[in-house]
Amino acid sequence: MRWRTVRRVAAAVVVGLVPVAVGAVGIARAAGAVRWQDGVRYVDDGDVITTAGVLSGVDGALQVVEQMVGQPAAEQAARAVHWPAYSPGGAAPIQRARPAPPDVVGLLSAAYRWDRPNMGVLLSDGVGETELAAAFRPYTELSYLARPVAVTLGGQPVRSRHGLTFVPRADLATAAPRLDRLVVPGADAARRAEAQGPSLPERLTPVYLHQQESGFAFDAALGDIARTRDGATARWVAKTLQYPTTNPRLDGPAWPWALTLRPILLVAGGVAATLGIRFLRRREQIVRAVTTLRGRALGRLVRHYLEMVLAMVAGMVVLGRAESVLLDPFGWAGLRAQPEIHTLAMATNMTVAMVPWMRLRGHGWAATAEMAVAMYGSFVVLFPPLWLGVLSPMGLMVLGHVLMFLAMAAVMLGRSDEYAGHHRAGWLGRRAAAAEHGQGRGGGEDATAQRP
């Protein structure tokens, strides 16, 4: 009976210390007269035990067990939850956390992960308290990976393994339409296949977080984050948790490249908007070109447009194939599965082929840069609707191409004198100008060649 009571006390301490640890920095600043001790997981001050970060609360709880029941009981409890950092008779040392370059992933998540999913967490009777905490804390505070919603099959409260009562926000059937993912914590729930009863949408295929029963409960959450997000984010979460293993083994993408692109693309979008405003100032020239281009001048502009399209298609096919052959062995295929990276890689392949052709045709760098911005910008402006869920990846691809072809035509009309004329700087332009100059000696429309 006494051991059962101690286990309940320890479970309550572990759960209760989680929110307390989050405010430790603020307390340290407000209570300047308190003597703070760094480098240990907890401080035993007689009747009061204070702990460091989130998972250091486990050590504090084990110290309570050690005081009340004895060291063998505390060792047994540590083994039962697979806690590797238990230090009998005193607090285990802990390395002081310092900012490091990889920590920027936390800032990226906080600022730019605005499309984080609504994640249902299915509670069940008998779930372990630490297992339950592992389904919430790693995905929320300081990581911003998901919006967890506690649900149960029938909407009724559940009792945890050691007698704590948890009240859900909704029943699973009611919450399902607004959920993007379903996580089921607890080894017992995995054995029972707790979520197999109700009929659920395909997107809510249950993820049994603790299907592998070995290891500490938070190991499964870190592994899930690495698989569904990336290893850098999982390591950041481990750091914020004060995870006892400094370099946990994680399988997944190394870095959130799609997330990293978001601030870069926002800046690029601002630049594109600025250039677009400047371009709109040429609207009178565009209107004049549309209404006045006739005959051979219009034909040259259309031919020039088709030449660039053919160059872009060739770049997309040839460079796209080379990109796959060279980079797929290094994990590029998985990275390219991100719609933003896929469209930007495709735009890059088309641009790399188009730029030499434009230079060969005698265009200056300003005109070439404008065309490149039109190609990239047509896709970049559609990323916010994609992130907000308004536009699908296929919609991004189709609408992006439509905008790109329209933007290219607008750029050409804005420089109609250049695109509908001859370009003396380029080899092809000089040959075309020479040929037409020779024809012009016999007279006719557009017979005079441009002077150098």
C-alpha positions in Angstrom: 0.0 0.0 0.0 2.8 2.4 0.9 4.6 1.6 -2.4 1.4 2.4 -4.3 1.1 5.7 -2.5 4.7 6.6 -3.3 4.2 5.8 -7.0 1.2 8.1 -7.1 3.1 10.9 -5.4 6.0 10.4 -7.8 3.7 10.5 -10.8 2.1 13.7 -9.5 5.5 15.3 -9.0 6.6 14.4 -12.5 3.5 15.8 -14.1 3.5 18.9 -11.8 7.1 19.8 -12.4 6.6 20.1 -16.1 5.0 23.6 -16.2 7.1 24.7 -13.2 10.3 24.2 -15.1 9.2 26.3 -18.0 9.1 29.4 -15.8 12.5 28.9 -14.2 14.2 31.7 -16.1 11.6 34.2 -15.1 11.8 33.1 -11.5 15.6 33.5 -11.5 15.3 37.1 -12.6 12.5 38.0 -10.2 14.1 36.4 -7.1 17.5 37.9 -7.2 18.2 37.1 -3.5 17.9 33.4 -4.0 21.1 31.4 -4.3 20.9 29.5 -7.6 22.9 26.4 -8.1 23.9 25.5 -11.7 25.2 22.2 -13.0 22.8 19.8 -11.1 19.4 18.3 -12.0 17.9 19.1 -8.6 18.6 20.8 -5.3 17.4 19.1 -2.1 16.9 21.8 0.5 15.2 19.7 3.1 11.5 20.1 2.8 11.8 21.6 -0.6 13.2 20.0 -3.8 13.7 22.2 -6.8 14.6 20.9 -10.2 16.2 22.2 -13.4 14.4 21.8 -16.8 11.5 19.6 -17.7 12.9 16.1 -17.5 15.0 16.9 -14.5 11.7 16.7 -12.7 12.0 12.9 -13.0 15.2 13.1 -10.9 13.4 15.2 -8.4 10.6 12.7 -8.2 13.0 9.8 -7.7 14.7 11.8 -4.9 11.2 12.0 -3.2 10.9 8.2 -3.6 14.4 7.7 -2.2 13.6 9.8 0.9 10.2 8.2 1.6 10.9 4.5 0.7 14.6 4.1 0.2 17.2 3.9 -2.5 16.2 0.4 -3.8 12.7 1.5 -4.4 14.0 4.6 -6.3 16.2 2.4 -8.4 13.3 0.1 -9.1 11.2 3.1 -10.2 14.0 4.4 -12.5 14.3 1.0 -14.1 10.5 0.7 -14.5 10.4 3.9 -16.6 13.7 3.3 -18.3 15.2 6.5 -16.9 19.0 6.5 -17.6 20.0 9.5 -15.5 19.2 8.3 -12.0 22.0 9.1 -9.5 21.6 7.3 -6.2 22.2 9.4 -3.1 22.6 12.8 -4.9 21.7 14.9 -7.9 23.2 14.0 -11.2 25.3 16.7 -12.9 23.9 18.4 -15.9 25.7 20.4 -18.5 24.7 24.1 -18.6 22.8 24.8 -21.8 24.3 27.5 -24.1 23.0 28.9 -27.4 24.4 27.1 -30.4 24.0 27.6 -34.2 21.7 24.6 -34.6 19.3 26.2 -32.1 18.1 28.5 -34.9 15.7 25.8 -35.8 13.7 26.7 -32.6 13.4 30.3 -33.9 12.3 29.0 -37.3 9.6 26.9 -35.7 8.4 29.7 -33.5 8.2 32.3 -36.3 7.4 30.4 -39.5 5.6 27.1 -38.6 2.2 28.7 -38.8 0.7 25.6 -40.6 1.4 23.2 -37.7 -1.3 20.5 -37.6 -4.0 19.9 -35.1 -2.9 16.7 -33.4 -5.4 14.5 -31.6 -4.0 12.7 -28.5 -6.2 9.8 -27.7 -6.3 9.2 -24.0 -7.1 5.8 -22.6 -7.5 4.2 -19.1 -4.2 2.9 -17.7 -2.0 5.2 -19.7 1.3 6.0 -18.0 1.7 9.6 -16.8 5.1 9.9 -18.4 3.8 8.4 -21.6 1.0 10.9 -21.6 3.4 13.8 -21.0 5.5 12.6 -23.9 2.6 13.1 -26.3 2.2 16.8 -25.3 5.3 18.7 -24.2 7.7 17.8 -27.0 5.2 19.0 -29.6 4.2 22.3 -28.0 6.4 24.6 -25.8 9.5 25.9 -27.5 9.0 23.6 -30.5 5.6 24.7 -32.0 5.2 21.5 -33.9 1.5 20.8 -33.4 -1.6 21.9 -31.6 -2.5 18.9 -29.4 -6.1 18.2 -28.6 -6.9 15.6 -25.9 -9.7 13.3 -26.9 -11.2 10.0 -25.8 -13.4 7.5 -27.6 -16.5 8.4 -25.7 -15.7 11.8 -24.4 -15.4 10.5 -20.8 -12.5 11.2 -18.4 -9.9 8.5 -18.0 -7.8 7.3 -15.1 -4.1 7.0 -15.6 -1.9 4.1 -14.4 -1.4 5.6 -11.0 -4.9 7.0 -10.4 -4.8 10.5 -11.9 -7.9 11.6 -13.7 -7.6 13.4 -17.1 -10.6 15.1 -18.8 -10.6 15.3 -22.6 -11.7 18.3 -24.6 -13.9 16.2 -26.9 -14.8 12.7 -28.0 -12.8 11.4 -31.0 -15.8 11.3 -33.4 -16.7 15.0 -32.8 -13.1 16.2 -33.0 -12.0 14.1 -36.0 -13.1 16.6 -38.8 -10.8 19.3 -37.4 -7.8 17.0 -36.7 -4.9 16.5 -39.0 -3.2 13.7 -37.1 -4.0 11.2 -34.4 -1.4 10.1 -31.8 -2.1 7.3 -29.2 0.3 7.3 -26.3 0.8 4.3 -24.0 2.2 0.8 -24.5 -1.0 -0.7 -23.2 -3.1 1.3 -25.8 -0.8 0.0 -28.5 -1.3 -3.6 -27.5 -5.0 -3.1 -27.4 -5.1 -1.2 -30.7 -7.2 1.4 -28.9 -8.1 3.4 -31.9 -9.2 0.6 -34.2 -12.9 0.7 -33.2 -14.2 3.9 -34.8 -14.2 4.6 -38.5 -11.7 7.4 -39.1 -10.5 9.3 -42.2 -7.3 8.1 -43.8 -5.4 11.1 -42.6 -6.1 10.0 -39.0 -4.4 6.6 -39.2 -3.4 6.1 -35.6 0.2 6.6 -34.6 0.9 4.4 -31.6 3.6 6.4 -30.0 4.8 3.7 -27.6 4.5 0.6 -29.8 8.1 -0.2 -29.0 7.9 -0.7 -25.2 11.6 -0.4 -24.5 13.2 2.9 -23.6 12.1 6.0 -21.8 8.7 7.4 -22.9 10.1 10.6 -24.4 12.3 8.5 -26.7 9.3 7.7 -28.8 8.3 11.3 -29.1 11.8 12.4 -30.2 11.9 9.6 -32.8 8.5 10.6 -34.1 9.5 14.2 -34.4 12.7 13.2 -36.3 10.7 11.0 -38.7 7.9 13.5 -39.4 9.9 16.7 -39.2 13.7 16.4 -39.0 16.6 15.5 -36.8 17.6 19.1 -36.0 14.2 19.9 -34.6 14.2 16.7 -32.6 17.6 17.6 -31.1 16.3 21.1 -30.3 13.4 19.6 -28.5 15.7 17.2 -26.6 17.8 20.2 -25.5 14.7 22.1 -24.2 13.6 19.0 -22.3 17.1 18.6 -20.7 17.1 15.1 -22.2 19.8 13.0 -20.4 21.4 11.8 -23.7 23.2 14.6 -25.4 23.0 13.1 -28.9 20.0 10.8 -29.2 19.9 8.4 -32.2 17.3 9.8 -34.6 16.3 8.8 -38.1 14.9 11.4 -40.4 15.8 14.4 -42.6 18.8 16.3 -41.2 17.4 19.8 -41.4 14.0 21.5 -42.1 14.9 23.0 -45.5 11.4 23.8 -46.5 10.9 25.7 -43.2 14.2 27.5 -43.7 13.1 28.6 -47.2 10.1 30.5 -45.7 11.9 33.6 -44.4 14.1 33.6 -47.4 11.1 33.4 -49.7 9.3 36.2 -47.7 12.3 38.4 -48.3 12.4 37.3 -52.0 8.7 38.1 -52.2 9.3 41.6 -50.9 12.0 42.1 -53.5 9.7 40.7 -56.2 6.9 43.0 -55.1 9.2 46.0 -55.3 10.3 45.0 -58.8 6.7 44.4 -59.7 5.7 47.9 -58.6 8.5 49.3 -60.8 7.4 47.1 -63.6 3.8 48.4 -63.3 5.1 51.8 -64.1 5.6 50.5 -67.6 2.0 49.7 -68.0 1.5 52.4 -70.6 4.4 50.9 -72.6 2.8 47.4 -72.3 -0.6 48.7 -73.4 1.0 50.5 -76.3 2.9 47.4 -77.3 -0.2 45.3 -77.2 -2.2 47.7 -79.4 0.6 48.7 -81.9 2.7 45.6 -82.5 2.1 44.4 -85.9 3.6 42.4 -88.7 7.2 41.3 -88.5 7.8 43.0 -85.2 5.0 41.0 -83.6 6.3 37.9 -85.2 9.8 38.4 -83.8 8.4 38.9 -80.3 6.3 35.7 -80.5 9.3 33.8 -81.9 11.5 35.1 -79.2 8.9 34.0 -76.6 8.7 30.5 -78.0 12.5 30.2 -78.1 12.7 30.9 -74.4 9.9 28.5 -73.6 11.7 25.7 -75.6 15.0 26.6 -73.7 13.1 26.3 -70.4 11.5 23.0 -71.3 14.9 21.6 -72.3 16.4 22.8 -69.0 13.6 21.3 -67.0 14.0 17.9 -68.8 17.8 17.6 -69.1 18.8 19.4 -65.8 16.0 17.7 -63.9 17.3 14.3 -65.0 20.8 15.2 -64.1 19.7 16.6 -60.7 18.0 13.3 -59.9 21.0 11.1 -61.0 23.5 13.2 -59.0 21.6 14.1 -55.9 19.1 11.3 -55.2 21.7 9.1 -53.7 22.2 11.9 -51.0 18.5 12.1 -50.1 17.4 14.7 -52.6 14.3 12.7 -53.6 12.8 13.0 -50.1 13.7 16.7 -49.9 12.2 17.4 -53.3 9.0 15.9 -52.2 8.3 19.2 -50.4 6.2 21.2 -52.9 8.1 24.4 -52.3 11.4 22.9 -53.0 10.1 20.9 -56.0 8.8 24.1 -57.7 11.9 26.1 -56.9 14.2 23.3 -58.2 12.1 23.2 -61.4 12.2 27.0 -61.7 16.0 26.9 -61.2 16.4 24.3 -64.0 14.4 26.4 -66.4 16.2 29.6 -65.5 19.7 28.0 -65.8 18.8 27.0 -69.4 17.0 30.3 -70.2 19.7 32.7 -69.1 22.4 31.6 -71.5 19.9 31.7 -74.3 18.9 35.2 -73.5 22.6 36.3 -73.3 23.3 34.5 -76.6 20.4 36.5 -78.1 22.0 39.7 -76.9 19.9 40.7 -73.9 21.6 42.6 -71.1 21.7 41.5 -67.5 18.9 43.8 -66.4 16.4 42.2 -68.8 17.7 38.7 -68.0 17.3 39.3 -64.3 13.7 40.6 -64.8 12.8 37.4 -66.6 14.3 35.2 -63.9 12.4 37.1 -61.2 9.2 36.7 -63.2 9.8 32.9 -63.3 10.6 32.5 -59.6 8.1 35.1 -58.4 5.2 33.3 -60.1 5.7 30.4 -57.8 6.8 32.2 -54.7 3.7 34.4 -54.5 1.6 31.2 -54.2 3.5 29.8 -51.3 1.4 31.6 -48.6 -1.9 30.1 -49.9 -0.2 26.7 -50.0 0.9 27.1 -46.3 -2.5 28.2 -45.3 -4.1 25.2 -46.9 -6.0 27.2 -49.5 -3.9 25.8 -52.4 -2.9 22.2 -53.0 0.5 21.1 -54.2 -1.0 20.3 -57.6 -2.7 23.7 -57.6 0.6 25.3 -56.9 2.2 23.6 -59.9 -0.6 24.4 -62.3 -1.4 27.9 -61.3 2.4 28.7 -60.9 3.0 27.8 -64.5 0.1 29.8 -65.7 1.3 32.9 -63.8 4.9 32.3 -65.1 3.9 32.3 -68.7 1.8 35.4 -68.2 4.6 37.2 -66.3 7.1 36.3 -69.0 4.8 37.8 -71.6 4.3 41.0 -69.5 8.1 41.4 -69.1 8.5 41.1 -72.8 5.8 43.6 -73.6 7.4 46.0 -71.1 10.6 45.8 -73.2 8.8 45.4 -76.5 11.5 47.5 -78.4 14.1 45.1 -77.2 12.2 41.8 -77.6 10.6 42.7 -80.9 13.8 44.1 -82.4 17.3 42.7 -83.1 19.9 42.3 -80.4 23.3 43.3 -81.7 25.2 42.2 -78.6 24.5 38.5 -79.1 26.0 36.3 -81.8 22.5 35.1 -83.0 21.3 38.7 -82.9 24.2 40.0 -85.0 23.6 37.2 -87.6 19.9 38.0 -87.7 20.5 41.7 -88.0 23.0 41.2 -90.8 20.7 39.0 -92.7 17.8 41.4 -92.5 20.0 44.3 -93.3 21.0 42.5 -96.5 17.3 42.0 -97.3 16.6 45.6 -96.5 18.7 46.9 -99.4 15.8 45.8 -101.6 13.3 47.9 -99.6 10.3 46.8 -97.7 8.9 47.0 -94.1 11.4 47.1 -91.3 14.2 47.3 -93.8 16.6 49.4 -91.8 18.9 47.7 -89.3 19.5 49.2 -85.8 22.8 51.1 -85.5 25.3 49.7 -83.0 
